[in-house]
């Protein structure tokens, strides 16, 4: 039991009994004694109900509390307390109309009770009766002119009632009492801006800054107002002042960068931009957005490229633990074909966050570009532990296993990965063509041919498949007419490709068209394949069939020097005879 409640109840009981004694003097008739007993009973009931209501309220049993207070009201409608307590409960439960009715009764019964009057104003406000709430707060201010809190309540009521000028007037009264204060000045500024009275809004800020000359927030808002008012020079002066007061405020430096750029001073603009990127208070997202905008300009001139690189380095220096910072720098390096540097940044990202599948993909693409098959194998294996259904990682894993002649593993991985390809025809074709190549290596020609045919049915101008399929048919000396047709198509699609020219020459060789084969092998050599041991050996074979044995031996020896190691190359070179 709360001590405060007991005291209240005791006082109520004493008061009630005292009133009864004064109205009914002792020694009167039995009738008066009976009345006295009834009053005592009613007083006892009232106090019991009131005590029960207050106790239930303290225990947060609000339903029971309301019942008890209602019993009090039935016994005595002239007592304000039960109405007040009921109103507070109903307000908190969202029953605002009922709460307003009850608190109005309480406030009417006890006009001098400030708590009832204050609660009446608050409930009126909560019930969105802002006009009457304002009127009630005005009454309270007349009683308590020194209570500053009431002025703020009154101003709020005027604001919600859309009577902004009266709200400003209330703040003016407060300002007369308290002097210039930031909160009051800011509120008046906002209201003037709402009323589209920009000059009055500016005056409020100037008055505030005159009192608090280094208030950053006020200066920033003033600069924004100047910009809205198309007074850029005044705004610029404020920004310069802010840059001195708050040198680590990145937003200020960004604004100055924009201003200088508009003025055509690109040097100063970039200097401010660097200061913005050095600021730890300016978020990573804003900086990344700015840096990304540079990507579209990298090809314009070298200075833009240098600026982008400078900003990117500042970004990771200022935010060394930001995944996003390292990722955007890596992307920029990648677009500049700086693959090794890009890979290093991507790997930093993966050290911090291994859940970004795109980053894993970028690393693998770079490793493929670098012919780093060992790296591809390791990276793809790790990526698959996090993304077990991503077909791209299966593809890279299969290709790298193929490179290391892990044929069975390569086939298994690629066959598993192709099942995860959805709505990506290009990737699907890559799977089919890689599997076809591996099946050929494994000696499963029927599976290989079937997959090549499947690719060409979808993409009949896939030059890589056309070439590989044609070459393997030539090696097997089967379907040479089909092989010739496919190879010729390759060379029509890519006229200067030395690899495709060699394939066509070799098919012609298998068709015993040696003169024509020589013509095409020479094209291949002239286009850069003269460093290929395979092509040079082919040239020697063609020359031998043309009866140019000495020249053939020269080419075979050259192939040896280039690292050629075909089954019969050494014999051909040493004996001057053709073997196959």
C-alpha positions in Angstrom: 0.0 0.0 0.0 1.3 3.4 -0.9 1.7 5.9 2.0 0.4 8.8 -0.2 -2.9 7.0 -0.8 -3.5 6.3 2.9 -2.9 10.0 3.7 -5.3 11.1 1.0 -8.0 8.8 2.2 -7.6 9.8 5.8 -7.8 13.4 4.9 -10.9 12.8 2.9 -12.5 10.9 5.7 -11.7 13.5 8.3 -12.9 16.3 6.0 -16.2 14.5 5.3 -16.8 13.7 9.0 -16.1 17.3 10.0 -18.6 18.6 7.4 -21.2 16.2 8.8 -20.7 17.5 12.4 -21.1 21.1 11.4 -24.3 20.4 9.5 -25.9 18.1 12.0 -25.4 19.3 15.6 -25.2 16.7 18.4 -28.2 16.1 20.5 -30.9 16.3 17.9 -33.7 13.8 17.1 -33.4 10.2 16.3 -34.2 11.1 12.7 -31.1 13.2 12.5 -29.1 10.3 14.0 -30.4 8.0 11.2 -29.3 10.6 8.6 -26.0 10.8 10.3 -25.6 7.0 10.0 -26.5 7.1 6.3 -24.0 9.8 5.6 -21.3 7.9 7.5 -22.1 4.8 5.5 -21.9 6.7 2.2 -18.7 8.3 3.2 -17.2 5.0 4.1 -18.3 3.5 0.7 -17.0 6.5 -1.2 -13.6 6.3 0.5 -13.5 2.5 0.0 -14.2 2.8 -3.7 -11.7 5.7 -4.1 -9.1 3.7 -2.2 -9.8 0.6 -4.3 -9.6 2.7 -7.5 -6.3 4.2 -6.6 -4.9 0.9 -5.6 -6.0 -0.8 -8.8 -4.6 2.0 -10.8 -1.2 1.6 -9.0 -1.3 -2.1 -9.9 -2.2 -1.2 -13.5 -5.5 -2.9 -13.3 -7.2 -0.1 -15.1 -10.5 -1.8 -15.9 -11.1 -2.4 -12.2 -9.9 1.1 -11.3 -12.5 2.7 -13.7 -15.2 0.6 -12.1 -14.3 1.8 -8.6 -14.1 5.5 -9.7 -17.5 5.2 -11.4 -19.0 3.9 -8.1 -17.5 7.0 -6.5 -19.1 9.3 -9.0 -22.5 7.6 -8.5 -22.3 8.3 -4.8 -21.1 11.9 -5.2 -21.0 13.7 -8.5 -19.5 16.8 -6.9 -16.1 15.3 -6.2 -13.6 16.1 -8.9 -10.9 13.4 -8.1 -12.7 10.4 -9.6 -13.4 12.3 -12.8 -9.8 13.3 -13.0 -8.4 9.8 -12.4 -10.9 8.3 -14.9 -9.9 10.9 -17.5 -6.2 10.1 -17.2 -6.8 6.4 -17.6 -9.1 6.8 -20.6 -6.6 9.2 -22.2 -3.8 6.7 -21.9 -6.1 4.0 -23.3 -7.0 6.2 -26.3 -10.6 6.9 -25.2 -10.1 10.6 -25.8 -13.7 11.7 -26.2 -14.7 10.2 -22.9 -11.5 11.4 -21.3 -12.3 15.0 -22.5 -15.8 14.8 -21.0 -14.5 13.6 -17.6 -11.6 16.0 -17.3 -13.9 18.9 -18.3 -16.1 18.0 -15.4 -13.2 17.8 -13.0 -11.8 21.1 -14.2 -15.2 22.7 -13.8 -15.7 21.4 -10.3 -12.3 22.6 -9.1 -11.4 25.6 -11.2 -8.4 26.5 -9.0 -6.8 23.0 -9.3 -3.9 23.6 -11.7 -3.4 19.9 -12.3 -7.0 19.4 -13.5 -6.7 22.5 -15.7 -3.4 21.4 -17.2 -4.8 17.9 -17.8 -7.8 19.5 -19.5 -5.6 21.4 -21.9 -3.5 18.3 -22.6 -6.5 16.1 -23.4 -8.0 18.8 -25.6 -4.6 18.8 -27.5 -4.6 15.1 -27.7 -8.1 15.2 -29.1 -6.9 17.6 -31.8 -9.1 20.4 -30.4 -6.2 22.8 -30.8 -8.2 26.0 -30.6 -9.7 25.2 -27.2 -6.4 23.7 -26.0 -4.8 27.1 -26.8 -7.5 28.9 -24.9 -7.0 26.7 -21.9 -3.2 27.2 -22.0 -3.7 31.0 -22.2 -5.8 30.7 -19.0 -3.0 28.8 -17.3 -0.4 31.3 -18.4 -2.5 34.1 -16.8 -2.3 32.2 -13.5 1.4 31.2 -13.9 3.0 33.9 -16.1 6.5 32.6 -15.1 5.9 29.0 -16.2 7.9 28.9 -19.5 6.7 25.4 -20.3 3.2 26.6 -20.8 4.3 29.1 -23.5 5.8 26.2 -25.5 2.6 24.2 -25.1 0.6 27.3 -26.3 2.8 27.8 -29.3 2.4 24.1 -30.2 -1.3 24.4 -30.0 -1.2 27.5 -32.4 1.1 25.6 -34.8 -1.2 22.6 -35.0 -4.1 25.0 -35.4 -2.2 26.4 -38.4 -2.1 29.8 -36.6 1.6 30.3 -37.2 1.7 34.1 -36.6 0.2 33.7 -33.1 2.8 30.9 -32.5 5.5 33.4 -33.4 4.0 35.9 -31.1 4.2 33.4 -28.2 7.9 32.8 -29.0 8.4 36.6 -29.1 7.0 36.8 -25.5 9.3 34.0 -24.4 12.2 35.8 -26.0 11.4 39.0 -24.2 11.6 37.0 -20.9 14.6 34.8 -21.7 16.6 36.7 -24.3 17.9 35.2 -27.5 17.9 31.4 -27.3 18.7 28.9 -30.1 15.6 26.8 -29.8 13.3 29.8 -29.9 15.1 31.4 -32.8 15.1 28.1 -34.7 11.4 27.6 -34.2 10.6 31.1 -35.4 12.9 30.6 -38.4 11.0 27.5 -39.3 7.7 29.2 -39.0 8.7 32.1 -41.1 10.0 29.7 -43.8 6.7 27.9 -43.6 5.0 31.3 -44.1 7.4 31.9 -47.1 8.7 35.0 -45.3 12.4 34.4 -46.2 13.7 37.7 -45.2 12.1 37.4 -41.7 13.6 33.9 -41.5 17.0 35.3 -42.4 16.7 38.0 -39.8 16.0 35.4 -37.1 19.1 33.5 -38.0 21.2 36.6 -38.2 20.0 37.6 -34.7 20.9 34.1 -33.4 24.3 34.2 -35.1 25.0 37.6 -33.7 24.5 36.1 -30.3 26.2 32.8 -31.1 28.6 33.6 -33.9 30.1 30.1 -34.1 26.9 28.1 -34.1 27.4 25.6 -37.0 23.8 24.5 -37.3 22.6 28.1 -37.6 25.3 29.0 -40.1 24.5 26.0 -42.2 20.8 26.7 -42.3 21.5 30.4 -43.1 23.6 29.3 -46.1 20.8 27.1 -47.3 18.3 29.9 -47.1 20.6 32.1 -49.0 20.9 29.5 -51.7 17.1 29.1 -51.8 16.9 32.9 -52.1 19.4 32.8 -55.0 22.0 34.7 -53.0 24.9 32.5 -53.8 27.7 34.9 -52.9 26.3 35.4 -49.4 26.0 31.6 -49.0 29.6 31.2 -50.2 30.8 33.6 -47.5 29.0 31.5 -44.9 30.5 28.3 -46.3 34.0 29.8 -46.0 33.4 30.7 -42.4 32.1 27.2 -41.7 35.1 25.6 -43.3 37.3 27.5 -40.7 35.1 26.7 -37.8 34.5 23.1 -38.7 37.3 21.9 -41.0 36.3 18.3 -40.6 32.7 18.9 -41.8 32.7 17.1 -45.1 29.4 18.4 -46.3 30.7 22.0 -46.1 33.7 21.1 -48.3 31.4 19.3 -50.8 29.3 22.4 -51.0 32.4 24.6 -51.6 33.5 22.1 -54.2 30.2 22.6 -56.1 30.5 26.3 -55.8 34.0 26.5 -57.2 33.1 24.1 -60.0 30.2 26.4 -61.0 32.6 29.3 -61.0 34.9 27.4 -63.3 37.7 27.0 -60.7 38.3 23.3 -61.1 41.5 23.3 -59.1 39.9 24.8 -56.0 36.9 22.6 -56.5 39.0 19.4 -56.4 41.0 20.7 -53.4 37.7 21.0 -51.5 36.6 17.6 -52.8 39.8 16.1 -51.3 39.1 17.7 -48.0 35.6 16.3 -48.1 37.0 12.8 -48.7 39.4 13.2 -45.8 36.5 13.9 -43.4 35.5 11.0 -41.2 32.2 12.7 -40.5 31.1 12.5 -44.1 29.5 9.1 -44.8 31.0 6.4 -47.1 27.9 6.2 -49.2 28.1 9.9 -50.3 31.8 9.5 -51.2 31.1 6.3 -53.1 28.3 8.0 -55.1 30.7 10.8 -56.0 33.5 8.3 -57.0 31.1 6.3 -59.1 30.2 9.4 -61.1 33.9 9.6 -62.0 33.7 6.3 -63.8 31.7 7.8 -66.7 34.4 10.5 -67.1 37.6 8.3 -66.9 38.0 8.2 -70.6 37.8 12.0 -71.1 41.3 12.9 -70.0 44.1 11.7 -67.8 43.5 14.4 -65.2 40.0 12.9 -64.5 41.7 9.5 -64.1 44.3 10.9 -61.7 41.6 12.6 -59.7 39.5 9.5 -59.4 42.6 7.5 -58.3 43.4 10.2 -55.7 39.8 10.2 -54.3 39.7 6.4 -54.2 42.9 6.2 -52.2 41.6 8.9 -49.8 38.4 6.9 -49.4 40.1 3.7 -48.3 42.6 5.7 -46.1 39.7 7.4 -44.3 37.5 4.3 -44.1 40.0 1.4 -44.0 37.4 -1.0 -42.6 34.7 -0.2 -45.1 33.9 -3.0 -47.4 32.1 -0.6 -49.8 35.2 1.7 -49.9 37.5 -1.2 -51.0 34.9 -2.6 -53.4 34.4 0.7 -55.3 38.2 1.2 -55.5 38.5 -2.3 -56.9 35.8 -1.7 -59.4 37.5 1.4 -60.6 40.9 -0.4 -61.0 39.1 -3.1 -62.9 37.6 -0.7 -65.4 41.1 0.7 -65.9 42.4 -2.9 -66.6 44.6 -2.7 -63.6 43.7 -6.3 -62.8 46.4 -7.2 -60.2 45.7 -4.1 -58.1 41.9 -4.7 -58.5 42.3 -8.3 -57.3 44.2 -7.1 -54.2 41.3 -4.8 -53.3 38.7 -7.5 -54.0 40.6 -9.9 -51.7 40.6 -7.3 -48.9 36.8 -7.1 -49.3 36.5 -10.9 -49.0 38.6 -10.9 -45.9 36.1 -8.6 -44.3 32.9 -10.0 -45.9 32.7 -13.3 -47.7 28.9 -13.0 -48.5 29.3 -10.9 -51.7 29.0 -13.3 -54.6 29.8 -10.5 -57.1 33.2 -9.9 -55.5 34.1 -13.7 -55.7 33.1 -13.5 -59.4 35.3 -10.5 -60.1 38.3 -12.2 -58.5 37.7 -15.3 -60.7 37.4 -13.2 -63.8 40.7 -11.5 -63.1 42.4 -14.9 -62.3 41.0 -16.2 -65.7 42.4 -13.1 -67.4 45.8 -13.8 -65.8 45.6 -17.5 -66.6 46.0 -18.1 -62.9 44.4 -21.6 -62.9 45.8 -22.5 -59.5 44.2 -19.3 -58.1 40.9 -20.1 -59.9 40.8 -23.5 -58.5 41.3 -22.3 -54.9 39.0 -19.3 -55.2 36.2 -21.3 -56.8 36.4 -24.1 -54.2 36.1 -21.5 -51.4 33.3 -19.6 -53.1 31.3 -22.8 -53.5 31.4 -23.3 -49.7 29.3 -20.0 -49.4 27.3 -20.2 -52.7 26.7 -23.9 -53.3 24.1 -23.2 -56.1 25.9 -20.5 -58.0 26.7 -22.1 -61.5 29.4 -19.6 -62.3 31.6 -20.9 -59.5 31.1 -24.5 -60.7 32.1 -23.3 -64.2 35.4 -21.8 -63.0 36.1 -24.8 -60.9 35.5 -27.1 -63.8 37.7 -25.1 -66.2 40.6 -25.0 -63.7 40.3 -28.7 -63.0 40.4 -29.3 -66.8 43.7 -27.3 -66.9 45.3 -29.5 -64.3 44.0 -32.6 -66.3 41.7 -33.6 -63.4 39.3 -34.8 -66.1 36.9 -36.8 -64.0 36.6 -34.0 -61.4 36.1 -31.4 -64.2 33.3 -33.4 -65.8 31.6 -34.0 -62.4 31.8 -30.4 -61.4 30.5 -29.1 -64.7 27.7 -31.6 -64.9 26.6 -30.6 -61.4 26.9 -26.8 -62.1 25.0 -26.8 -65.3 21.9 -27.9 -63.4 21.9 -24.6 -61.6 21.9 -22.4 -64.7 18.6 -20.5 -65.0 17.8 -17.9 -67.6 21.4 -17.4 -68.7 21.9 -18.8 -72.2 25.4 -17.5 -72.5 26.6 -19.3 -69.4 24.7 -22.4 -70.4 26.6 -22.4 -73.8 29.9 -22.0 -71.9 29.1 -25.1 -69.8 28.2 -27.1 -72.9 31.3 -26.1 -74.9 33.6 -26.7 -71.9 32.1 -30.1 -71.3 32.4 -30.9 -75.0 36.1 -30.1 -74.9 36.7 -32.2 -71.8 34.7 -35.1 -73.2 36.9 -35.0 -76.3 40.0 -35.1 -74.0 38.5 -38.1 -72.2 37.9 -39.8 -75.5 34.1 -39.7 -75.2 33.6 -38.4 -78.8 29.9 -39.1 -79.0 29.2 -37.0 -75.8 31.6 -34.3 -77.1 30.0 -34.2 -80.6 26.5 -34.1 -79.1 27.2 -31.1 -76.9 28.9 -29.3 -79.8 25.8 -29.8 -81.9 23.6 -28.6 -79.0 25.6 -25.4 -78.7 25.5 -24.7 -82.5 21.7 -25.4 -82.6 21.3 -22.5 -80.1 24.2 -20.3 -81.4 25.2 -21.3 -85.0 27.9 -18.6 -85.2 29.7 -19.5 -82.0 33.2 -19.3 -83.5 35.0 -21.0 -80.6 32.8 -24.1 -80.9 32.9 -24.1 -84.7 36.7 -24.1 -84.6 37.1 -26.6 -81.8 34.6 -29.0 -83.2 36.0 -28.7 -86.7 39.6 -29.3 -85.5 38.7 -32.3 -83.4 36.9 -33.9 -86.4 40.0 -33.2 -88.4 42.2 -34.9 -85.8 39.9 -37.9 -85.8 39.8 -37.7 -89.7 36.0 -38.0 -89.6 33.2 -35.9 -91.2 35.9 -33.8 -92.9 33.4 -32.1 -95.2 31.4 -30.9 -92.1 34.7 -29.8 -90.5 35.7 -27.8 -93.6 32.3 -26.1 -93.7 32.5 -25.1 -90.0 36.1 -24.0 -90.3 35.5 -21.9 -93.4 32.6 -20.2 -91.5 34.9 -19.4 -88.7 37.3 -17.7 -91.0 34.5 -15.7 -92.7 33.4 -14.5 -89.3 36.9 -13.6 -88.1 39.2 -13.1 -91.1 42.5 -12.4 -89.3 42.4 -15.1 -86.6 45.6 -17.2 -86.9 44.2 -20.1 -84.8 41.1 -20.4 -87.1 43.4 -20.2 -90.2 45.6 -23.0 -88.8 42.5 -25.2 -88.2 41.3 -24.7 -91.8 44.8 -25.5 -93.1 44.9 -28.7 -91.2 41.5 -29.8 -92.4 42.6 -29.1 -96.0 45.7 -31.2 -95.2 43.5 -34.1 -94.1 41.6 -33.7 -97.3 45.0 -33.9 -99.2 44.6 -30.4 -100.6 48.2 -29.6 -99.7 48.7 -26.5 -101.9 45.6 -24.9 -100.5 46.7 -26.0 -97.0 50.0 -24.3 -97.5 48.3 -21.1 -98.5 46.2 -21.0 -95.3 49.0 -22.1 -92.9 51.2 -19.3 -94.3 48.3 -16.9 -93.5 48.2 -18.2 -90.0 52.0 -17.8 -89.5 51.9 -14.3 -90.9 49.2 -13.3 -88.4 51.3 -14.2 -85.4 51.2 -18.0 -85.0 54.9 -18.3 -86.0 55.7 -18.7 -82.3 53.3 -21.7 -82.0 55.1 -25.0 -82.0 51.9 -26.8 -83.1 51.3 -24.5 -86.1 55.0 -24.6 -87.2 54.9 -28.4 -87.0 51.8 -28.4 -89.1 53.6 -26.3 -91.6 56.4 -28.8 -91.7 53.9 -31.7 -92.3 52.3 -29.8 -95.2 55.7 -29.1 -96.8 56.7 -32.7 -96.5 53.5 -33.8 -98.3 54.4 -31.3 -101.0 57.8 -32.9 -101.4 59.7 -30.1 -99.8 61.5 -32.4 -97.3 64.4 -30.1 -96.4 62.1 -27.2 -95.7 59.9 -29.6 -93.7 62.8 -30.6 -91.5 63.7 -26.9 -91.0 60.1 -26.3 -89.7 60.1 -29.4 -87.5 63.4 -28.4 -85.9 62.0 -24.9 -85.3 59.0 -26.5 -83.7 61.3 -28.3 -81.4 63.0 -25.1 -80.4 59.6 -23.5 -79.7 59.0 -26.3 -77.2 56.9 -28.6 -79.4 56.6 -32.1 -77.9 54.2 -34.0 -80.2 54.6 -37.8 -80.2 56.6 -38.0 -83.4 58.2 -34.6 -83.7 61.6 -35.7 -82.6 61.6 -38.6 -85.0 60.5 -36.5 -87.9 63.2 -33.9 -87.1 66.0 -36.4 -86.7 65.1 -38.9 -89.4 63.6 -36.5 -92.0 60.6 -38.8 -92.3 56.9 -38.2 -91.7 55.3 -40.1 -88.9 51.8 -39.9 -87.5 
